[in-house]
Amino acid sequence: LAQGAPFLALNYASSGLEALDADMQEALGPAGKVPFDVLGLADAWRADRPEVRLDWLELWLTELLREAAWSSDGVNNNRRYRLPADGDRTIITRGYRLLDALREARGRIGGSLNVQLLFENLLVDLAEWMRSNSWRAHSNQSRT
Protein backbone atom coordinates (compact mmCIF):
# COMPACT_ATOMS: atom_id res chain seq x y z
CA LEU A 1 0.00 0.00 0.00
CA ALA A 2 2.90 2.35 0.67
CA GLN A 3 4.38 1.53 -2.76
CA GLY A 4 7.96 1.47 -1.53
CA ALA A 5 7.82 4.66 0.54
CA PRO A 6 9.44 3.69 3.87
CA PHE A 7 8.13 6.60 5.94
CA LEU A 8 4.61 6.13 4.62
CA ALA A 9 4.85 2.42 5.37
CA LEU A 10 5.95 3.21 8.91
CA ASN A 11 3.07 5.64 9.29
CA TYR A 12 0.61 3.04 8.00
CA ALA A 13 1.99 0.38 10.33
CA SER A 14 1.72 2.63 13.37
CA SER A 15 -1.85 3.65 12.55
CA GLY A 16 -3.16 0.08 12.53
CA LEU A 17 -3.96 -0.51 8.87
CA GLU A 18 -3.52 -4.27 9.11
CA ALA A 19 -7.28 -4.81 9.05
CA LEU A 20 -7.88 -2.48 6.10
CA ASP A 21 -7.17 -5.09 3.43
CA ALA A 22 -9.58 -7.60 4.96
CA ASP A 23 -12.20 -4.87 5.46
CA MET A 24 -11.94 -3.69 1.86
CA GLN A 25 -11.98 -7.24 0.46
CA GLU A 26 -15.06 -8.05 2.52
CA ALA A 27 -16.82 -4.86 1.45
CA LEU A 28 -16.14 -5.43 -2.25
CA GLY A 29 -16.65 -9.18 -2.27
CA PRO A 30 -20.37 -9.21 -3.01
CA ALA A 31 -20.31 -6.17 -5.29
CA GLY A 32 -20.09 -8.16 -8.49
CA LYS A 33 -22.75 -10.69 -7.60
CA VAL A 34 -25.51 -9.01 -5.60
CA PRO A 35 -26.53 -5.42 -4.93
CA PHE A 36 -24.71 -3.88 -2.01
CA ASP A 37 -25.33 -0.83 0.16
CA VAL A 38 -23.59 1.97 -1.76
CA LEU A 39 -24.76 4.67 0.65
CA GLY A 40 -23.68 2.81 3.78
CA LEU A 41 -20.34 1.83 2.34
CA ALA A 42 -19.65 5.35 1.04
CA ASP A 43 -20.49 6.83 4.43
CA ALA A 44 -18.26 4.36 6.26
CA TRP A 45 -15.36 4.98 3.89
CA ARG A 46 -15.82 8.75 4.08
CA ALA A 47 -15.49 8.64 7.85
CA ASP A 48 -12.51 6.26 8.05
CA ARG A 49 -9.31 7.28 6.19
CA PRO A 50 -10.77 8.04 2.75
CA GLU A 51 -7.34 8.82 1.23
CA VAL A 52 -5.96 5.44 2.22
CA ARG A 53 -9.07 3.68 0.93
CA LEU A 54 -8.69 5.39 -2.44
CA ASP A 55 -5.04 4.28 -2.54
CA TRP A 56 -6.11 0.73 -1.76
CA LEU A 57 -8.81 0.80 -4.45
CA GLU A 58 -6.33 2.08 -7.01
CA LEU A 59 -3.82 -0.67 -6.26
CA TRP A 60 -6.54 -3.33 -6.18
CA LEU A 61 -8.02 -2.23 -9.51
CA THR A 62 -4.56 -1.95 -11.08
CA GLU A 63 -3.85 -5.54 -10.09
CA LEU A 64 -7.17 -6.74 -11.54
CA LEU A 65 -6.57 -4.86 -14.78
CA ARG A 66 -3.06 -6.26 -15.07
CA GLU A 67 -4.38 -9.79 -14.64
CA ALA A 68 -7.22 -9.15 -17.09
CA ALA A 69 -4.87 -7.71 -19.69
CA TRP A 70 -2.43 -10.61 -19.50
CA SER A 71 -5.18 -13.20 -19.64
CA SER A 72 -7.02 -11.55 -22.54
CA ASP A 73 -6.51 -11.65 -26.25
CA GLY A 74 -5.24 -8.08 -26.11
CA VAL A 75 -1.73 -9.37 -25.42
CA ASN A 76 0.18 -10.40 -28.53
CA ASN A 77 -0.09 -14.15 -28.38
CA ASN A 78 0.76 -15.93 -31.60
CA ARG A 79 -0.51 -19.25 -30.31
CA ARG A 80 -4.17 -18.26 -30.50
CA TYR A 81 -6.26 -20.12 -33.06
CA ARG A 82 -8.94 -17.46 -33.30
CA LEU A 83 -9.32 -13.74 -33.74
CA PRO A 84 -9.23 -11.59 -30.58
CA ALA A 85 -12.57 -11.03 -28.89
CA ASP A 86 -13.78 -7.47 -28.40
CA GLY A 87 -15.43 -8.26 -25.07
CA ASP A 88 -12.24 -8.43 -23.04
CA ARG A 89 -10.90 -5.23 -24.55
CA THR A 90 -14.12 -3.37 -23.75
CA ILE A 91 -14.05 -4.57 -20.17
CA ILE A 92 -10.41 -3.60 -19.77
CA THR A 93 -11.03 -0.18 -21.34
CA ARG A 94 -13.89 0.46 -18.91
CA GLY A 95 -11.61 -0.64 -16.08
CA TYR A 96 -8.96 1.88 -17.12
CA ARG A 97 -11.61 4.61 -17.20
CA LEU A 98 -12.52 3.65 -13.66
CA LEU A 99 -8.84 3.72 -12.69
CA ASP A 100 -8.58 7.24 -14.13
CA ALA A 101 -11.62 8.26 -12.08
CA LEU A 102 -9.98 6.85 -8.94
CA ARG A 103 -6.79 8.78 -9.59
CA GLU A 104 -8.75 11.96 -10.24
CA ALA A 105 -10.66 11.41 -6.99
CA ARG A 106 -7.39 11.08 -5.07
CA GLY A 107 -6.40 14.51 -6.33
CA ARG A 108 -9.70 16.07 -5.33
CA ILE A 109 -10.23 14.52 -1.93
CA GLY A 110 -8.34 17.19 0.00
CA GLY A 111 -10.52 20.02 -1.28
CA SER A 112 -14.10 21.06 -0.71
CA LEU A 113 -15.53 18.07 -2.55
CA ASN A 114 -18.32 16.06 -0.91
CA VAL A 115 -16.41 12.87 -0.13
CA GLN A 116 -19.59 10.84 0.41
CA LEU A 117 -20.81 11.63 -3.11
CA LEU A 118 -17.36 10.89 -4.48
CA PHE A 119 -17.38 7.40 -2.96
CA GLU A 120 -20.99 6.80 -4.03
CA ASN A 121 -20.11 7.59 -7.64
CA LEU A 122 -16.98 5.44 -7.56
CA LEU A 123 -18.81 2.51 -5.96
CA VAL A 124 -21.62 2.60 -8.52
CA ASP A 125 -19.08 2.69 -11.37
CA LEU A 126 -17.06 -0.08 -9.74
CA ALA A 127 -20.12 -2.31 -9.28
CA GLU A 128 -21.12 -1.81 -12.94
CA TRP A 129 -17.61 -2.69 -14.09
CA MET A 130 -17.51 -5.76 -11.87
CA ARG A 131 -20.87 -6.96 -13.18
CA SER A 132 -19.81 -6.42 -16.79
CA ASN A 133 -16.60 -8.28 -16.04
CA SER A 134 -18.65 -11.31 -14.95
CA TRP A 135 -16.46 -11.11 -11.86
CA ARG A 136 -13.97 -13.72 -12.91
CA ALA A 137 -12.18 -16.14 -10.65
CA HIS A 138 -9.28 -13.72 -10.11
CA SER A 139 -11.60 -11.32 -8.27
CA ASN A 140 -11.76 -13.62 -5.26
CA GLN A 141 -8.01 -13.67 -4.81
CA SER A 142 -6.77 -11.39 -2.08
CA ARG A 143 -3.99 -8.92 -2.73
CA THR A 144 -0.63 -9.67 -1.24
C-alpha positions as CSV (number, residue, x, y, z in Angstrom):
1,L,0.0,0.0,0.0
2,A,2.9,2.4,0.7
3,Q,4.4,1.5,-2.8
4,G,8.0,1.5,-1.5
5,A,7.8,4.7,0.5
6,P,9.4,3.7,3.9
7,F,8.1,6.6,5.9
8,L,4.6,6.1,4.6
9,A,4.8,2.4,5.4
10,L,6.0,3.2,8.9
11,N,3.1,5.6,9.3
12,Y,0.6,3.0,8.0
13,A,2.0,0.4,10.3
14,S,1.7,2.6,13.4
15,S,-1.8,3.6,12.5
16,G,-3.2,0.1,12.5
17,L,-4.0,-0.5,8.9
18,E,-3.5,-4.3,9.1
19,A,-7.3,-4.8,9.1
20,L,-7.9,-2.5,6.1
21,D,-7.2,-5.1,3.4
22,A,-9.6,-7.6,5.0
23,D,-12.2,-4.9,5.5
24,M,-11.9,-3.7,1.9
25,Q,-12.0,-7.2,0.5
26,E,-15.1,-8.0,2.5
27,A,-16.8,-4.9,1.5
28,L,-16.1,-5.4,-2.3
29,G,-16.7,-9.2,-2.3
30,P,-20.4,-9.2,-3.0
31,A,-20.3,-6.2,-5.3
32,G,-20.1,-8.2,-8.5
33,K,-22.8,-10.7,-7.6
34,V,-25.5,-9.0,-5.6
35,P,-26.5,-5.4,-4.9
36,F,-24.7,-3.9,-2.0
37,D,-25.3,-0.8,0.2
38,V,-23.6,2.0,-1.8
39,L,-24.8,4.7,0.7
40,G,-23.7,2.8,3.8
41,L,-20.3,1.8,2.3
42,A,-19.7,5.3,1.0
43,D,-20.5,6.8,4.4
44,A,-18.3,4.4,6.3
45,W,-15.4,5.0,3.9
46,R,-15.8,8.7,4.1
47,A,-15.5,8.6,7.8
48,D,-12.5,6.3,8.0
49,R,-9.3,7.3,6.2
50,P,-10.8,8.0,2.8
51,E,-7.3,8.8,1.2
52,V,-6.0,5.4,2.2
53,R,-9.1,3.7,0.9
54,L,-8.7,5.4,-2.4
55,D,-5.0,4.3,-2.5
56,W,-6.1,0.7,-1.8
57,L,-8.8,0.8,-4.4
58,E,-6.3,2.1,-7.0
59,L,-3.8,-0.7,-6.3
60,W,-6.5,-3.3,-6.2
61,L,-8.0,-2.2,-9.5
62,T,-4.6,-1.9,-11.1
63,E,-3.9,-5.5,-10.1
64,L,-7.2,-6.7,-11.5
65,L,-6.6,-4.9,-14.8
66,R,-3.1,-6.3,-15.1
67,E,-4.4,-9.8,-14.6
68,A,-7.2,-9.1,-17.1
69,A,-4.9,-7.7,-19.7
70,W,-2.4,-10.6,-19.5
71,S,-5.2,-13.2,-19.6
72,S,-7.0,-11.5,-22.5
73,D,-6.5,-11.6,-26.3
74,G,-5.2,-8.1,-26.1
75,V,-1.7,-9.4,-25.4
76,N,0.2,-10.4,-28.5
77,N,-0.1,-14.1,-28.4
78,N,0.8,-15.9,-31.6
79,R,-0.5,-19.3,-30.3
80,R,-4.2,-18.3,-30.5
81,Y,-6.3,-20.1,-33.1
82,R,-8.9,-17.5,-33.3
83,L,-9.3,-13.7,-33.7
84,P,-9.2,-11.6,-30.6
85,A,-12.6,-11.0,-28.9
86,D,-13.8,-7.5,-28.4
87,G,-15.4,-8.3,-25.1
88,D,-12.2,-8.4,-23.0
89,R,-10.9,-5.2,-24.6
90,T,-14.1,-3.4,-23.8
91,I,-14.0,-4.6,-20.2
92,I,-10.4,-3.6,-19.8
93,T,-11.0,-0.2,-21.3
94,R,-13.9,0.5,-18.9
95,G,-11.6,-0.6,-16.1
96,Y,-9.0,1.9,-17.1
97,R,-11.6,4.6,-17.2
98,L,-12.5,3.7,-13.7
99,L,-8.8,3.7,-12.7
100,D,-8.6,7.2,-14.1
101,A,-11.6,8.3,-12.1
102,L,-10.0,6.8,-8.9
103,R,-6.8,8.8,-9.6
104,E,-8.7,12.0,-10.2
105,A,-10.7,11.4,-7.0
106,R,-7.4,11.1,-5.1
107,G,-6.4,14.5,-6.3
108,R,-9.7,16.1,-5.3
109,I,-10.2,14.5,-1.9
110,G,-8.3,17.2,0.0
111,G,-10.5,20.0,-1.3
112,S,-14.1,21.1,-0.7
113,L,-15.5,18.1,-2.5
114,N,-18.3,16.1,-0.9
115,V,-16.4,12.9,-0.1
116,Q,-19.6,10.8,0.4
117,L,-20.8,11.6,-3.1
118,L,-17.4,10.9,-4.5
119,F,-17.4,7.4,-3.0
120,E,-21.0,6.8,-4.0
121,N,-20.1,7.6,-7.6
122,L,-17.0,5.4,-7.6
123,L,-18.8,2.5,-6.0
124,V,-21.6,2.6,-8.5
125,D,-19.1,2.7,-11.4
126,L,-17.1,-0.1,-9.7
127,A,-20.1,-2.3,-9.3
128,E,-21.1,-1.8,-12.9
129,W,-17.6,-2.7,-14.1
130,M,-17.5,-5.8,-11.9
131,R,-20.9,-7.0,-13.2
132,S,-19.8,-6.4,-16.8
133,N,-16.6,-8.3,-16.0
134,S,-18.6,-11.3,-15.0
135,W,-16.5,-11.1,-11.9
136,R,-14.0,-13.7,-12.9
137,A,-12.2,-16.1,-10.7
138,H,-9.3,-13.7,-10.1
139,S,-11.6,-11.3,-8.3
140,N,-11.8,-13.6,-5.3
141,Q,-8.0,-13.7,-4.8
142,S,-6.8,-11.4,-2.1
143,R,-4.0,-8.9,-2.7
144,T,-0.6,-9.7,-1.2
